[in-house]
Amino acid sequence: MAAPAPGAGGSCPTAGAVSWAAAFAQAKAAMDAKAKPVGSLGALETLACRLAAAQRSLTPYVGRAALLVFAADHGVAAARPAVSAFPAAVSAPVFRAVVRGQAASAVLCAANGVSELIAVDVGLAADVTDAVPPPPPPSGLRISILHRKVRPDGSRNMLAGPALSEPELAAAMAAGAEAVRAAVRGVVPPAVVEAGAAAAAAADAAELPADWRQCVVCLGEVGIGNTTAAAALLAALIGASPEEVCGRGTGVDDAGLEAKRRAVGEALAVNAELLAGGGGGGGGGGGGALAALRAVGGLELAAMAGAALEAAALGVPVVADGFISGAACLAALAHDPQQVGRVLLLSHRSAERGAALLVAALTGAAPLAPHLQQQLQQLQLQRRPDASQDGDDGNGDGDGDGGGDGGAALTWPAPAVLDMGLRLGEGTGAVLVLPLLRSAAAVLRDMASLQAVLAA
């Protein structure tokens, strides 16, 4: 595998001929040969090998980093205000703070070398077209805004039926995919599509820059009530009870926690037919991971799932934040496990009640809901005509559950690298992992091998 100099461009000339698994194996061999005990840098080694596999380079480099913050309101929060410690009206002011560069996510972006923050309204129950980012600096963080509102009042009340229609699910996922393409290309489309349709189309069709493989995309969200939606989504995806997945979110008291548990239980019961496979075929029609996203998710969760799937299609690393973006990424992973599993990085284990179950499901340590697990097993059989093709799965456990492309076993994300009690959201945890990613890349790229040290 070729080894271009950091910052010199994208993939190596033969990247298309090198499978992800082969690239990971080559990177792991190079890491094991460094002047240190094998595995002594722990999770940094796994992160480095995953970056190298994504970039198809033995000199991985984290160049441009982008945070995408998707915002929306939730019908369940309007119907059951007790599920959150804050009223739904708080979502819009927080979004405006992100756009102005005053929110925690924006401050951490500036402190951690993020070059692009794209704030996307996919369903806030307020008009935020007056939100104006600060002028872009000559260098450093540039903040942009995209108005891609799918519904003017947020998702529907999932206690009365599906949170989203199929077209709404598709539109929200498309907004997430568009934001990823903008981040990777470094060309942000007009804030309002209707005001510049031609420019928006031109931005979306722009050529990938030379350094596109060195881009990292982080996911974040804003939306009062979204821990309730995320808990319901996680419960639907893994078959857990409300008690297992519901936490205190924004800091609800015991009564609020009980209200959240009741809301999640009711939403799962009301949407049971869609979750189990009724109501049509794929694309969110029924039974699959996207059906769960449609039934009990939300517009910003759907956008993050779409973003994860687009990053996977491009082969660009995507970093999930915590509980909410993690639940959205679990839906994406269950929908397309092979591609998403190769690019998805988990930043931290949230302080939310269901975080341990979420990380276990994301890393393949715990099964999905029975019907989704059955679909997963069928996919594994389709991809494994010859078990001898298997290699290391890249999650750092050495189990060898991920072989060469085309007939390979599934690849699971590695465990989250931080456990700091974070539960704010907005992508804050994802941004905090960027220095670790840069450090991991530097170890594989710049550290001497044991052979070189001994020969010196």
MIGU-537669 format. One record per residue (C-alpha): x, y negated, z; residue number from 1; chain. Coordinates in steps of 0.25 Angstrom, whole numbers, padded with zeros to 4 digits, always signed. Example, Ala and Ser with C-alpha at 12.3 -4.5 7.8 and 13.67 -1.06 7.14 Angstrom:
! residues 2
[site [+0049; +0018; +0031]; 1; "A"],
[site [+0055; +0004; +0029]; 2; "A"],
This chain:
! residues 456
[site [+0000; +0000; +0000]; 1; "A"],
[site [+0006; -0013; -0004]; 2; "A"],
[site [+0009; -0024; +0007]; 3; "A"],
[site [+0007; -0038; +0002]; 4; "A"],
[site [+0013; -0049; +0010]; 5; "A"],
[site [+0003; -0055; +0020]; 6; "A"],
[site [-0005; -0066; +0014]; 7; "A"],
[site [+0000; -0063; +0000]; 8; "A"],
[site [-0014; -0058; -0005]; 9; "A"],
[site [-0024; -0047; -0005]; 10; "A"],
[site [-0022; -0032; -0006]; 11; "A"],
[site [-0011; -0025; -0012]; 12; "A"],
[site [-0011; -0022; -0027]; 13; "A"],
[site [-0015; -0007; -0025]; 14; "A"],
[site [-0025; -0010; -0014]; 15; "A"],
[site [-0037; -0005; -0022]; 16; "A"],
[site [-0030; +0008; -0023]; 17; "A"],
[site [-0027; +0010; -0008]; 18; "A"],
[site [-0039; +0015; +0000]; 19; "A"],
[site [-0042; +0009; +0014]; 20; "A"],
[site [-0038; +0021; +0021]; 21; "A"],
[site [-0025; +0023; +0014]; 22; "A"],
[site [-0022; +0008; +0017]; 23; "A"],
[site [-0025; +0010; +0031]; 24; "A"],
[site [-0017; +0022; +0032]; 25; "A"],
[site [-0005; +0015; +0026]; 26; "A"],
[site [-0007; +0004; +0035]; 27; "A"],
[site [-0007; +0013; +0047]; 28; "A"],
[site [+0005; +0020; +0043]; 29; "A"],
[site [+0012; +0007; +0042]; 30; "A"],
[site [+0007; +0002; +0055]; 31; "A"],
[site [+0012; +0015; +0062]; 32; "A"],
[site [+0026; +0013; +0056]; 33; "A"],
[site [+0027; +0000; +0063]; 34; "A"],
[site [+0037; -0002; +0074]; 35; "A"],
[site [+0028; +0002; +0086]; 36; "A"],
[site [+0021; +0014; +0092]; 37; "A"],
[site [+0010; +0019; +0082]; 38; "A"],
[site [-0003; +0013; +0087]; 39; "A"],
[site [+0003; +0003; +0097]; 40; "A"],
[site [-0003; -0009; +0092]; 41; "A"],
[site [-0017; -0003; +0093]; 42; "A"],
[site [-0029; -0009; +0086]; 43; "A"],
[site [-0019; -0019; +0079]; 44; "A"],
[site [-0014; -0007; +0071]; 45; "A"],
[site [-0028; -0003; +0066]; 46; "A"],
[site [-0032; -0017; +0063]; 47; "A"],
[site [-0019; -0019; +0054]; 48; "A"],
[site [-0021; -0006; +0047]; 49; "A"],
[site [-0036; -0010; +0044]; 50; "A"],
[site [-0032; -0023; +0038]; 51; "A"],
[site [-0021; -0017; +0030]; 52; "A"],
[site [-0031; -0007; +0024]; 53; "A"],
[site [-0041; -0018; +0021]; 54; "A"],
[site [-0030; -0026; +0014]; 55; "A"],
[site [-0023; -0014; +0008]; 56; "A"],
[site [-0010; -0020; +0013]; 57; "A"],
[site [+0001; -0016; +0023]; 58; "A"],
[site [+0003; -0030; +0026]; 59; "A"],
[site [-0011; -0034; +0031]; 60; "A"],
[site [-0014; -0049; +0033]; 61; "A"],
[site [-0026; -0056; +0039]; 62; "A"],
[site [-0027; -0069; +0030]; 63; "A"],
[site [-0040; -0076; +0030]; 64; "A"],
[site [-0050; -0073; +0041]; 65; "A"],
[site [-0065; -0077; +0040]; 66; "A"],
[site [-0076; -0077; +0051]; 67; "A"],
[site [-0090; -0075; +0045]; 68; "A"],
[site [-0101; -0079; +0055]; 69; "A"],
[site [-0115; -0076; +0052]; 70; "A"],
[site [-0126; -0082; +0059]; 71; "A"],
[site [-0141; -0079; +0060]; 72; "A"],
[site [-0153; -0078; +0070]; 73; "A"],
[site [-0161; -0066; +0074]; 74; "A"],
[site [-0176; -0064; +0075]; 75; "A"],
[site [-0174; -0055; +0087]; 76; "A"],
[site [-0168; -0067; +0095]; 77; "A"],
[site [-0180; -0076; +0091]; 78; "A"],
[site [-0190; -0065; +0095]; 79; "A"],
[site [-0182; -0061; +0108]; 80; "A"],
[site [-0174; -0073; +0113]; 81; "A"],
[site [-0170; -0065; +0125]; 82; "A"],
[site [-0160; -0057; +0117]; 83; "A"],
[site [-0151; -0069; +0117]; 84; "A"],
[site [-0146; -0078; +0128]; 85; "A"],
[site [-0147; -0089; +0117]; 86; "A"],
[site [-0158; -0094; +0108]; 87; "A"],
[site [-0158; -0091; +0094]; 88; "A"],
[site [-0156; -0106; +0091]; 89; "A"],
[site [-0142; -0105; +0096]; 90; "A"],
[site [-0137; -0097; +0083]; 91; "A"],
[site [-0137; -0109; +0074]; 92; "A"],
[site [-0129; -0119; +0083]; 93; "A"],
[site [-0119; -0108; +0085]; 94; "A"],
[site [-0118; -0106; +0070]; 95; "A"],
[site [-0116; -0121; +0068]; 96; "A"],
[site [-0104; -0120; +0079]; 97; "A"],
[site [-0098; -0109; +0071]; 98; "A"],
[site [-0099; -0118; +0058]; 99; "A"],
[site [-0093; -0130; +0065]; 100; "A"],
[site [-0081; -0122; +0070]; 101; "A"],
[site [-0085; -0123; +0085]; 102; "A"],
[site [-0090; -0109; +0088]; 103; "A"],
[site [-0081; -0098; +0094]; 104; "A"],
[site [-0080; -0091; +0081]; 105; "A"],
[site [-0075; -0103; +0074]; 106; "A"],
[site [-0065; -0107; +0085]; 107; "A"],
[site [-0059; -0093; +0085]; 108; "A"],
[site [-0059; -0093; +0070]; 109; "A"],
[site [-0050; -0106; +0070]; 110; "A"],
[site [-0041; -0100; +0081]; 111; "A"],
[site [-0039; -0086; +0074]; 112; "A"],
[site [-0036; -0090; +0060]; 113; "A"],
[site [-0049; -0088; +0053]; 114; "A"],
[site [-0049; -0096; +0040]; 115; "A"],
[site [-0064; -0095; +0037]; 116; "A"],
[site [-0077; -0095; +0046]; 117; "A"],
[site [-0090; -0093; +0038]; 118; "A"],
[site [-0103; -0096; +0045]; 119; "A"],
[site [-0115; -0089; +0038]; 120; "A"],
[site [-0129; -0092; +0042]; 121; "A"],
[site [-0137; -0080; +0038]; 122; "A"],
[site [-0149; -0082; +0046]; 123; "A"],
[site [-0149; -0093; +0057]; 124; "A"],
[site [-0163; -0098; +0061]; 125; "A"],
[site [-0158; -0113; +0059]; 126; "A"],
[site [-0153; -0121; +0048]; 127; "A"],
[site [-0138; -0122; +0049]; 128; "A"],
[site [-0135; -0129; +0036]; 129; "A"],
[site [-0130; -0141; +0044]; 130; "A"],
[site [-0119; -0133; +0050]; 131; "A"],
[site [-0106; -0139; +0043]; 132; "A"],
[site [-0092; -0132; +0045]; 133; "A"],
[site [-0080; -0141; +0048]; 134; "A"],
[site [-0072; -0146; +0037]; 135; "A"],
[site [-0062; -0134; +0033]; 136; "A"],
[site [-0048; -0137; +0038]; 137; "A"],
[site [-0036; -0136; +0029]; 138; "A"],
[site [-0033; -0123; +0036]; 139; "A"],
[site [-0039; -0114; +0046]; 140; "A"],
[site [-0054; -0111; +0048]; 141; "A"],
[site [-0064; -0115; +0038]; 142; "A"],
[site [-0079; -0114; +0042]; 143; "A"],
[site [-0089; -0112; +0031]; 144; "A"],
[site [-0104; -0109; +0032]; 145; "A"],
[site [-0114; -0101; +0024]; 146; "A"],
[site [-0129; -0103; +0024]; 147; "A"],
[site [-0134; -0089; +0020]; 148; "A"],
[site [-0147; -0089; +0029]; 149; "A"],
[site [-0155; -0076; +0026]; 150; "A"],
[site [-0167; -0079; +0035]; 151; "A"],
[site [-0169; -0093; +0041]; 152; "A"],
[site [-0173; -0088; +0054]; 153; "A"],
[site [-0163; -0076; +0056]; 154; "A"],
[site [-0166; -0062; +0056]; 155; "A"],
[site [-0180; -0056; +0058]; 156; "A"],
[site [-0185; -0051; +0072]; 157; "A"],
[site [-0180; -0037; +0072]; 158; "A"],
[site [-0190; -0034; +0083]; 159; "A"],
[site [-0201; -0035; +0072]; 160; "A"],
[site [-0194; -0028; +0061]; 161; "A"],
[site [-0181; -0029; +0053]; 162; "A"],
[site [-0172; -0041; +0056]; 163; "A"],
[site [-0169; -0042; +0041]; 164; "A"],
[site [-0175; -0039; +0028]; 165; "A"],
[site [-0167; -0031; +0017]; 166; "A"],
[site [-0165; -0044; +0009]; 167; "A"],
[site [-0161; -0052; +0022]; 168; "A"],
[site [-0151; -0041; +0026]; 169; "A"],
[site [-0145; -0041; +0012]; 170; "A"],
[site [-0144; -0057; +0012]; 171; "A"],
[site [-0137; -0057; +0025]; 172; "A"],
[site [-0127; -0047; +0021]; 173; "A"],
[site [-0124; -0054; +0009]; 174; "A"],
[site [-0121; -0067; +0016]; 175; "A"],
[site [-0111; -0059; +0025]; 176; "A"],
[site [-0105; -0053; +0012]; 177; "A"],
[site [-0104; -0067; +0006]; 178; "A"],
[site [-0097; -0073; +0018]; 179; "A"],
[site [-0087; -0062; +0018]; 180; "A"],
[site [-0084; -0064; +0003]; 181; "A"],
[site [-0082; -0079; +0006]; 182; "A"],
[site [-0073; -0076; +0017]; 183; "A"],
[site [-0064; -0067; +0009]; 184; "A"],
[site [-0064; -0076; -0003]; 185; "A"],
[site [-0062; -0088; +0005]; 186; "A"],
[site [-0072; -0095; -0003]; 187; "A"],
[site [-0085; -0099; +0005]; 188; "A"],
[site [-0097; -0101; -0003]; 189; "A"],
[site [-0107; -0113; -0001]; 190; "A"],
[site [-0114; -0114; +0012]; 191; "A"],
[site [-0127; -0113; +0005]; 192; "A"],
[site [-0128; -0104; -0007]; 193; "A"],
[site [-0140; -0112; -0013]; 194; "A"],
[site [-0131; -0125; -0013]; 195; "A"],
[site [-0120; -0118; -0021]; 196; "A"],
[site [-0124; -0105; -0027]; 197; "A"],
[site [-0113; -0106; -0038]; 198; "A"],
[site [-0103; -0109; -0028]; 199; "A"],
[site [-0107; -0098; -0019]; 200; "A"],
[site [-0107; -0088; -0030]; 201; "A"],
[site [-0093; -0093; -0034]; 202; "A"],
[site [-0088; -0091; -0020]; 203; "A"],
[site [-0094; -0077; -0019]; 204; "A"],
[site [-0087; -0073; -0032]; 205; "A"],
[site [-0073; -0080; -0029]; 206; "A"],
[site [-0061; -0071; -0031]; 207; "A"],
[site [-0055; -0064; -0019]; 208; "A"],
[site [-0043; -0072; -0014]; 209; "A"],
[site [-0029; -0065; -0014]; 210; "A"],
[site [-0030; -0063; +0001]; 211; "A"],
[site [-0044; -0058; +0002]; 212; "A"],
[site [-0039; -0044; +0008]; 213; "A"],
[site [-0033; -0052; +0020]; 214; "A"],
[site [-0046; -0059; +0024]; 215; "A"],
[site [-0053; -0054; +0037]; 216; "A"],
[site [-0068; -0057; +0039]; 217; "A"],
[site [-0073; -0059; +0053]; 218; "A"],
[site [-0088; -0058; +0056]; 219; "A"],
[site [-0096; -0066; +0066]; 220; "A"],
[site [-0111; -0070; +0069]; 221; "A"],
[site [-0120; -0080; +0076]; 222; "A"],
[site [-0134; -0077; +0079]; 223; "A"],
[site [-0142; -0077; +0092]; 224; "A"],
[site [-0148; -0063; +0094]; 225; "A"],
[site [-0138; -0056; +0086]; 226; "A"],
[site [-0133; -0047; +0097]; 227; "A"],
[site [-0147; -0041; +0098]; 228; "A"],
[site [-0147; -0039; +0083]; 229; "A"],
[site [-0133; -0033; +0083]; 230; "A"],
[site [-0137; -0024; +0095]; 231; "A"],
[site [-0149; -0019; +0087]; 232; "A"],
[site [-0141; -0017; +0075]; 233; "A"],
[site [-0130; -0009; +0083]; 234; "A"],
[site [-0141; +0000; +0089]; 235; "A"],
[site [-0147; +0003; +0076]; 236; "A"],
[site [-0134; +0006; +0070]; 237; "A"],
[site [-0129; +0016; +0081]; 238; "A"],
[site [-0142; +0020; +0087]; 239; "A"],
[site [-0139; +0014; +0100]; 240; "A"],
[site [-0150; +0009; +0111]; 241; "A"],
[site [-0152; -0006; +0113]; 242; "A"],
[site [-0146; -0004; +0127]; 243; "A"],
[site [-0133; +0001; +0121]; 244; "A"],
[site [-0131; -0011; +0111]; 245; "A"],
[site [-0137; -0023; +0117]; 246; "A"],
[site [-0128; -0033; +0125]; 247; "A"],
[site [-0130; -0046; +0131]; 248; "A"],
[site [-0126; -0054; +0118]; 249; "A"],
[site [-0126; -0069; +0121]; 250; "A"],
[site [-0127; -0066; +0136]; 251; "A"],
[site [-0142; -0062; +0138]; 252; "A"],
[site [-0146; -0058; +0152]; 253; "A"],
[site [-0152; -0044; +0156]; 254; "A"],
[site [-0166; -0048; +0151]; 255; "A"],
[site [-0159; -0053; +0138]; 256; "A"],
[site [-0152; -0040; +0137]; 257; "A"],
[site [-0165; -0032; +0139]; 258; "A"],
[site [-0172; -0041; +0128]; 259; "A"],
[site [-0161; -0038; +0119]; 260; "A"],
[site [-0162; -0023; +0121]; 261; "A"],
[site [-0177; -0023; +0119]; 262; "A"],
[site [-0175; -0031; +0106]; 263; "A"],
[site [-0165; -0021; +0101]; 264; "A"],
[site [-0174; -0009; +0104]; 265; "A"],
[site [-0186; -0015; +0098]; 266; "A"],
[site [-0178; -0019; +0085]; 267; "A"],
[site [-0173; -0005; +0084]; 268; "A"],
[site [-0187; +0001; +0086]; 269; "A"],
[site [-0194; -0009; +0076]; 270; "A"],
[site [-0184; -0007; +0065]; 271; "A"],
[site [-0182; +0008; +0068]; 272; "A"],
[site [-0188; +0013; +0054]; 273; "A"],
[site [-0178; +0003; +0046]; 274; "A"],
[site [-0166; +0008; +0055]; 275; "A"],
[site [-0169; +0022; +0053]; 276; "A"],
[site [-0171; +0021; +0038]; 277; "A"],
[site [-0185; +0017; +0035]; 278; "A"],
[site [-0187; +0005; +0026]; 279; "A"],
[site [-0179; +0008; +0014]; 280; "A"],
[site [-0165; +0012; +0009]; 281; "A"],
[site [-0152; +0005; +0010]; 282; "A"],
[site [-0148; -0010; +0011]; 283; "A"],
[site [-0155; -0012; +0024]; 284; "A"],
[site [-0168; -0004; +0020]; 285; "A"],
[site [-0167; +0006; +0031]; 286; "A"],
[site [-0159; +0016; +0039]; 287; "A"],
[site [-0144; +0011; +0036]; 288; "A"],
[site [-0135; +0001; +0043]; 289; "A"],
[site [-0141; -0011; +0035]; 290; "A"],
[site [-0155; -0007; +0039]; 291; "A"],
[site [-0151; -0008; +0054]; 292; "A"],
[site [-0145; -0022; +0050]; 293; "A"],
[site [-0158; -0026; +0044]; 294; "A"],
[site [-0167; -0021; +0055]; 295; "A"],
[site [-0160; -0026; +0067]; 296; "A"],
[site [-0148; -0034; +0063]; 297; "A"],
[site [-0148; -0049; +0059]; 298; "A"],
[site [-0144; -0058; +0047]; 299; "A"],
[site [-0130; -0061; +0053]; 300; "A"],
[site [-0128; -0046; +0056]; 301; "A"],
[site [-0132; -0043; +0042]; 302; "A"],
[site [-0122; -0053; +0036]; 303; "A"],
[site [-0111; -0048; +0045]; 304; "A"],
[site [-0114; -0034; +0040]; 305; "A"],
[site [-0114; -0039; +0025]; 306; "A"],
[site [-0100; -0046; +0028]; 307; "A"],
[site [-0094; -0033; +0033]; 308; "A"],
[site [-0099; -0026; +0021]; 309; "A"],
[site [-0093; -0036; +0012]; 310; "A"],
[site [-0080; -0036; +0019]; 311; "A"],
[site [-0079; -0021; +0018]; 312; "A"],
[site [-0082; -0022; +0003]; 313; "A"],
[site [-0071; -0032; +0001]; 314; "A"],
[site [-0062; -0024; +0010]; 315; "A"],
[site [-0060; -0036; +0020]; 316; "A"],
[site [-0058; -0034; +0035]; 317; "A"],
[site [-0070; -0039; +0042]; 318; "A"],
[site [-0070; -0041; +0058]; 319; "A"],
[site [-0083; -0039; +0066]; 320; "A"],
[site [-0084; -0048; +0078]; 321; "A"],
[site [-0092; -0041; +0089]; 322; "A"],
[site [-0106; -0035; +0092]; 323; "A"],
[site [-0114; -0042; +0082]; 324; "A"],
[site [-0105; -0042; +0070]; 325; "A"],
[site [-0101; -0028; +0074]; 326; "A"],
[site [-0115; -0023; +0073]; 327; "A"],
[site [-0116; -0029; +0059]; 328; "A"],
[site [-0103; -0023; +0055]; 329; "A"],
[site [-0108; -0009; +0060]; 330; "A"],
[site [-0120; -0011; +0051]; 331; "A"],
[site [-0110; -0014; +0039]; 332; "A"],
[site [-0101; -0002; +0043]; 333; "A"],
[site [-0113; +0008; +0044]; 334; "A"],
[site [-0117; +0003; +0030]; 335; "A"],
[site [-0103; +0004; +0024]; 336; "A"],
[site [-0094; +0011; +0034]; 337; "A"],
[site [-0082; +0014; +0025]; 338; "A"],
[site [-0080; +0000; +0019]; 339; "A"],
[site [-0084; -0008; +0032]; 340; "A"],
[site [-0076; +0001; +0041]; 341; "A"],
[site [-0063; -0002; +0034]; 342; "A"],
[site [-0064; -0017; +0035]; 343; "A"],
[site [-0072; -0019; +0048]; 344; "A"],
[site [-0064; -0024; +0060]; 345; "A"],
[site [-0070; -0024; +0074]; 346; "A"],
[site [-0065; -0036; +0082]; 347; "A"],
[site [-0070; -0034; +0096]; 348; "A"],
[site [-0079; -0026; +0105]; 349; "A"],
[site [-0090; -0035; +0109]; 350; "A"],
[site [-0095; -0037; +0123]; 351; "A"],
[site [-0109; -0033; +0119]; 352; "A"],
[site [-0116; -0021; +0125]; 353; "A"],
[site [-0116; -0013; +0112]; 354; "A"],
[site [-0102; -0017; +0107]; 355; "A"],
[site [-0095; -0003; +0111]; 356; "A"],
[site [-0106; +0004; +0103]; 357; "A"],
[site [-0104; -0005; +0091]; 358; "A"],
[site [-0089; -0004; +0091]; 359; "A"],
[site [-0090; +0012; +0092]; 360; "A"],
[site [-0100; +0012; +0080]; 361; "A"],
[site [-0091; +0002; +0072]; 362; "A"],
[site [-0079; +0011; +0074]; 363; "A"],
[site [-0086; +0024; +0071]; 364; "A"],
[site [-0084; +0029; +0086]; 365; "A"],
[site [-0099; +0029; +0088]; 366; "A"],
[site [-0110; +0034; +0077]; 367; "A"],
[site [-0120; +0025; +0070]; 368; "A"],
[site [-0135; +0028; +0072]; 369; "A"],
[site [-0138; +0042; +0067]; 370; "A"],
[site [-0144; +0038; +0053]; 371; "A"],
[site [-0132; +0029; +0051]; 372; "A"],
[site [-0122; +0039; +0055]; 373; "A"],
[site [-0128; +0049; +0046]; 374; "A"],
[site [-0126; +0039; +0034]; 375; "A"],
[site [-0112; +0037; +0039]; 376; "A"],
[site [-0109; +0052; +0039]; 377; "A"],
[site [-0115; +0053; +0025]; 378; "A"],
[site [-0106; +0042; +0020]; 379; "A"],
[site [-0094; +0049; +0027]; 380; "A"],
[site [-0097; +0062; +0020]; 381; "A"],
[site [-0098; +0054; +0006]; 382; "A"],
[site [-0084; +0048; +0009]; 383; "A"],
[site [-0077; +0060; +0014]; 384; "A"],
[site [-0077; +0071; +0003]; 385; "A"],
[site [-0063; +0075; +0008]; 386; "A"],
[site [-0060; +0073; +0023]; 387; "A"],
[site [-0045; +0074; +0019]; 388; "A"],
[site [-0046; +0060; +0014]; 389; "A"],
[site [-0048; +0054; +0028]; 390; "A"],
[site [-0038; +0045; +0034]; 391; "A"],
[site [-0037; +0035; +0046]; 392; "A"],
[site [-0050; +0028; +0048]; 393; "A"],
[site [-0043; +0015; +0052]; 394; "A"],
[site [-0050; +0013; +0066]; 395; "A"],
[site [-0037; +0016; +0073]; 396; "A"],
[site [-0041; +0030; +0079]; 397; "A"],
[site [-0034; +0038; +0069]; 398; "A"],
[site [-0046; +0047; +0067]; 399; "A"],
[site [-0044; +0047; +0051]; 400; "A"],
[site [-0058; +0044; +0048]; 401; "A"],
[site [-0056; +0035; +0035]; 402; "A"],
[site [-0050; +0041; +0023]; 403; "A"],
[site [-0047; +0035; +0009]; 404; "A"],
[site [-0057; +0027; +0001]; 405; "A"],
[site [-0068; +0035; -0006]; 406; "A"],
[site [-0071; +0047; +0002]; 407; "A"],
[site [-0065; +0042; +0015]; 408; "A"],
[site [-0071; +0043; +0029]; 409; "A"],
[site [-0077; +0031; +0035]; 410; "A"],
[site [-0068; +0020; +0041]; 411; "A"],
[site [-0072; +0014; +0054]; 412; "A"],
[site [-0068; +0001; +0060]; 413; "A"],
[site [-0057; +0001; +0071]; 414; "A"],
[site [-0062; -0003; +0085]; 415; "A"],
[site [-0063; -0017; +0089]; 416; "A"],
[site [-0050; -0023; +0094]; 417; "A"],
[site [-0055; -0033; +0104]; 418; "A"],
[site [-0063; -0032; +0117]; 419; "A"],
[site [-0064; -0046; +0123]; 420; "A"],
[site [-0079; -0046; +0128]; 421; "A"],
[site [-0083; -0055; +0116]; 422; "A"],
[site [-0097; -0057; +0112]; 423; "A"],
[site [-0099; -0070; +0106]; 424; "A"],
[site [-0099; -0066; +0091]; 425; "A"],
[site [-0097; -0076; +0080]; 426; "A"],
[site [-0085; -0068; +0075]; 427; "A"],
[site [-0077; -0072; +0087]; 428; "A"],
[site [-0071; -0058; +0090]; 429; "A"],
[site [-0068; -0055; +0075]; 430; "A"],
[site [-0060; -0068; +0074]; 431; "A"],
[site [-0052; -0065; +0087]; 432; "A"],
[site [-0047; -0052; +0080]; 433; "A"],
[site [-0041; -0059; +0069]; 434; "A"],
[site [-0027; -0062; +0076]; 435; "A"],
[site [-0027; -0047; +0079]; 436; "A"],
[site [-0029; -0043; +0064]; 437; "A"],
[site [-0018; -0053; +0060]; 438; "A"],
[site [-0009; -0046; +0070]; 439; "A"],
[site [-0013; -0033; +0066]; 440; "A"],
[site [-0010; -0036; +0051]; 441; "A"],
[site [+0004; -0042; +0055]; 442; "A"],
[site [+0008; -0030; +0063]; 443; "A"],
[site [+0006; -0021; +0050]; 444; "A"],
[site [+0011; -0032; +0041]; 445; "A"],
[site [+0024; -0037; +0048]; 446; "A"],
[site [+0028; -0027; +0059]; 447; "A"],
[site [+0040; -0018; +0056]; 448; "A"],
[site [+0040; -0003; +0055]; 449; "A"],
[site [+0047; +0005; +0065]; 450; "A"],
[site [+0056; +0010; +0054]; 451; "A"],
[site [+0060; -0004; +0050]; 452; "A"],
[site [+0063; -0008; +0065]; 453; "A"],
[site [+0071; +0004; +0067]; 454; "A"],
[site [+0079; +0002; +0054]; 455; "A"],
[site [+0082; -0013; +0058]; 456; "A"],
